[in-house]
Amino acid sequence: MGLGRSIRILATGGAVLAPLCAFGHAIEFLTAKLSLLPEAGVRLEVTADHAFNPLIPDEGAALEALRSPLEVLVGGNWSPLDRLGSPMIENHTDWGRCAPPNLPPPPPEAVHALVTASWEWRHPEPELVFRVPKGRMQDVFLWQPVRGQPEEGSQWMLLLAGDVTKGIPVHRTPVIGTWGALAGGAALLLLFVAVWHFLRGRRRGQMAF
């Protein structure tokens, strides 16, 4: 599946378990921030820099690079991101929101011209699996902040064309928990009705005397 070619890096508290020189320059790839939302929600923000990436010379090239830069496994088939929904496009210069702080920063003289495409959807599978389409020129730096920890504890990996990620569990609301809450509410309602009928019958009995 190409997973063996991917460079897997885990960063916790700034400790990096692979040589950062493997990345080359800090912005010679697309960055993809993955956020897992409640109820199987997914937000993916992919950014291209057309001011400091030699492979992306202008905004047109950036927009082209952001056309379904990843595919998602859905129902046993690979689905382009654009099939999951139309992205929101934003032009900005804030590099800090595009990559975790422990990624080596760009040179101080770097002038950013960033284009971010954001997709958001509810994932139908219990896990997310991404793939960089074969033949793509742009590598993808995929990263995910760890819940409850600062972004220095992010998990990240560099994916080359054809690389496939391992399954990433989504946040689902447990079905048992939902039905349990409904059952509990129904039981309380039945108890209230039973008590109301009992008190009403007792009152009628008292009035008969």
RONU-870338 format. One line per field, with one value per residue (C-alpha): chain; x, y, z. Coordinates in Angstrom, 3 decimals. Layout:
chain (A  ...)
X (X  ...)
Y (Y  ...)
Z (Z  ...)
***
This chain:
chain (A  A  A  A  A  A  A  A  A  A  A  A  A  A  A  A  A  A  A  A  A  A  A  A  A  A  A  A  A  A  A  A  A  A  A  A  A  A  A  A  A  A  A  A  A  A  A  A  A  A  A  A  A  A  A  A  A  A  A  A  A  A  A  A  A  A  A  A  A  A  A  A  A  A  A  A  A  A  A  A  A  A  A  A  A  A  A  A  A  A  A  A  A  A  A  A  A  A  A  A  A  A  A  A  A  A  A  A  A  A  A  A  A  A  A  A  A  A  A  A  A  A  A  A  A  A  A  A  A  A  A  A  A  A  A  A  A  A  A  A  A  A  A  A  A  A  A  A  A  A  A  A  A  A  A  A  A  A  A  A  A  A  A  A  A  A  A  A  A  A  A  A  A  A  A  A  A  A  A  A  A  A  A  A  A  A  A  A  A  A  A  A  A  A  A  A  A  A  A  A  A  A  A  A  A  A  A  A  A)
X (0.000  2.987  2.855  6.416  7.647  5.957  8.101  6.329  7.162  5.707  6.392  5.653  6.910  9.318  10.942  11.223  11.822  13.184  15.771  14.128  16.592  14.428  11.900  14.187  12.861  10.007  7.489  8.308  5.108  1.449  0.509  -2.736  -4.149  -6.581  -9.171  -11.527  -14.875  -17.722  -20.257  -17.790  -17.087  -13.836  -12.154  -9.131  -7.254  -4.698  -2.356  -0.086  2.510  3.062  5.639  8.225  7.605  9.559  6.996  4.130  5.052  1.761  -1.780  -3.133  -0.619  -1.548  -5.234  -4.411  -2.272  -5.198  -7.635  -8.207  -4.624  -5.716  -8.146  -10.268  -11.256  -15.071  -16.971  -13.873  -13.240  -10.946  -12.917  -11.368  -11.866  -13.901  -16.453  -17.051  -17.900  -16.773  -13.796  -13.702  -10.743  -8.882  -5.848  -3.697  -0.116  -0.372  2.108  1.646  -1.843  -0.670  1.936  2.766  5.257  7.850  8.230  11.421  10.288  10.852  13.764  13.139  13.132  10.370  7.401  4.317  1.477  -0.726  -3.859  -5.812  -8.576  -10.808  -13.092  -15.549  -17.745  -19.241  -17.291  -19.384  -16.615  -15.260  -11.757  -10.190  -7.684  -5.963  -3.913  -1.915  -3.048  -0.411  1.401  0.969  3.974  3.143  4.003  1.595  2.626  -0.358  -0.592  -3.110  -3.118  -3.491  -6.670  -6.049  -2.412  -0.660  0.100  3.709  2.301  1.029  1.336  2.544  3.760  5.053  3.160  4.556  2.555  0.845  1.379  -1.492  -2.037  -3.058  -6.633  -7.364  -10.415  -13.123  -15.093  -18.494  -21.305  -21.841  -25.168  -25.642  -25.157  -27.722  -30.334  -29.565  -30.314  -33.570  -34.591  -33.829  -35.939  -38.838  -38.655  -38.842  -41.823  -43.659  -42.887  -44.282  -47.485  -47.934  -47.508  -49.891  -52.576  -52.086  -52.450  -55.423  -57.195  -56.449  -57.863  -61.075  -61.377  -61.057  -63.678  -66.188  -66.213)
Y (0.000  2.331  2.801  1.591  4.577  7.130  8.914  8.527  11.031  11.354  14.558  14.889  17.841  18.705  15.261  14.216  10.568  11.012  13.356  16.576  16.882  14.263  17.009  19.365  22.907  23.447  24.544  22.425  20.425  20.935  21.005  19.295  19.920  17.204  18.001  15.307  16.746  15.227  12.916  11.630  15.143  15.752  19.021  18.985  22.220  21.883  24.793  25.694  28.498  30.053  32.571  30.190  26.832  26.392  23.859  26.357  29.561  31.458  31.427  29.514  26.736  26.747  26.310  23.495  21.764  21.989  20.172  16.943  16.610  13.563  10.721  9.132  5.474  5.259  2.012  0.241  2.855  5.879  9.110  12.490  15.195  17.257  14.443  14.870  18.541  21.852  23.345  26.801  28.729  31.364  33.526  34.550  34.850  33.090  30.207  29.452  28.002  25.704  23.603  22.514  24.706  21.936  21.855  23.767  27.301  28.868  31.292  34.686  36.362  34.082  36.007  33.806  33.826  31.029  29.493  27.168  24.851  23.527  20.503  19.454  16.354  13.576  10.418  7.272  4.836  4.097  5.062  7.588  6.345  8.855  8.370  10.765  10.030  8.360  10.697  13.780  16.110  17.587  15.668  16.189  16.921  15.548  16.538  16.205  18.050  15.712  16.409  17.934  18.722  21.754  21.590  20.734  17.237  16.863  13.675  14.088  12.270  13.116  11.321  10.835  10.023  6.646  6.532  5.360  6.199  3.772  3.982  7.041  6.482  9.137  10.430  8.750  9.119  5.582  4.147  2.402  5.701  7.460  4.735  4.520  8.231  7.856  4.814  6.650  9.615  7.323  5.563  8.877  9.924  6.664  7.029  10.574  9.454  6.555  8.820  11.393  8.736  7.373  10.786  11.648  8.387  8.925  12.435  11.184  8.539  11.166  13.384  10.427  10.343)
Z (0.000  0.085  3.857  4.152  2.174  4.404  6.939  10.287  12.973  16.472  18.351  22.060  24.035  21.246  21.164  17.523  16.708  13.194  11.640  10.519  7.655  5.948  5.238  3.359  3.562  5.978  3.340  0.298  0.770  1.541  5.203  6.268  9.759  10.842  13.531  14.816  15.919  17.958  16.307  13.658  12.373  10.489  9.537  7.229  6.456  3.644  2.948  0.032  0.103  -3.339  -2.098  -0.645  -2.303  -5.555  -6.792  -6.446  -8.315  -8.054  -6.643  -9.634  -9.028  -5.320  -6.109  -8.518  -5.866  -3.430  -5.719  -3.747  -2.477  -0.458  -0.935  1.805  2.030  2.106  1.608  0.334  -2.389  -2.536  -2.596  -3.510  -0.905  -3.351  -3.489  0.243  -0.144  -1.616  0.254  1.764  0.286  2.294  1.463  4.433  5.745  9.141  8.928  12.644  12.121  9.314  11.124  14.696  16.603  16.802  13.017  12.112  11.237  7.830  7.500  9.118  5.707  4.419  3.038  3.045  0.568  1.872  0.426  2.747  1.560  4.358  4.109  6.807  6.796  8.930  8.331  7.754  8.730  12.234  11.063  8.709  6.148  3.840  0.690  -1.446  -5.033  -7.152  -9.520  -7.315  -7.265  -3.852  -0.696  2.218  5.797  7.765  11.429  14.216  17.544  20.508  22.484  25.895  25.110  23.624  19.924  20.803  21.440  17.877  15.852  12.312  9.216  5.763  2.990  -0.498  -3.613  -3.146  0.628  2.839  6.504  9.200  10.452  12.597  14.870  14.638  17.625  17.590  20.113  21.510  20.377  23.743  25.550  23.373  23.781  27.474  27.904  25.970  28.011  31.242  30.158  29.207  32.586  34.439  32.347  33.077  36.785  36.767  34.995  37.448  40.477  38.975  38.396  41.914  43.549  41.347  42.276  45.954  45.816  44.166  46.866  49.597  47.876  47.763  51.566)
***
